[in-house]
Amino acid sequence: MRKQIAIIVIYLLFISISYFADFSAGVQIGTNFFDFLRSMITVLPCAFIFIGLFEVWVKRETIEKHLGEDSGFKGYLWVILLASTTVGGIIVAFPVAYSLYKKGARISVLFTYISASAVGRIPMTVFEASFIGIKFSIIRLLISLPLVILSSILLEKILKGKDFKMYDGTR
């Protein structure tokens, strides 16, 4: 714990000294850090409230039926749809994926959700289409999403062959 506090103090000292010494790289690092911190403070509380409500309102049986071992290909489509609407990107996707896991989602569906939230969120795709073009965005999604599903299935097969267990918070 002391080492972590020391690193934080050194980092903040570096940023402070950079402002006083007019060291542009250090000032930019500080600006980027505080911009990121501000955006996370606005997104994360809402995301964790959403996850808490999900934990309470959505039944385990529902997740097992639609995203569990017997869900088939529909499970992948459901999580791609969920991932496309996830706000906060990958930082929010991991806690949501853990919540899905605790409710009975299969491993390959979780991998698909995490990967799809990184490559297929609607706001990101709209932003991309406005700069690069809609044709490129559609082609990228049509190539990326099947590869995400395929790699998720392969990862699940590899991990199940190695008797993989998900960390559940206990030691």
Buried (B, 14 or more C-beta within 10 A) or exposed (E): EEEEEEEEEEEEEEBEEBEEEEBEEBBEBBEEEEEEEEEBEEBBEEBEEBBEEBEEEBEEEEBBBBBBEEBEEEBBBBBBEBBBEBEBBEBBBEBBBBBBBBBBBBBBBBBBBBBBBBBBBEEBBEEBBEEEEEEEBEEBBEEBBEEBBEBBBEBBEEBEEEEEEEEEEEE
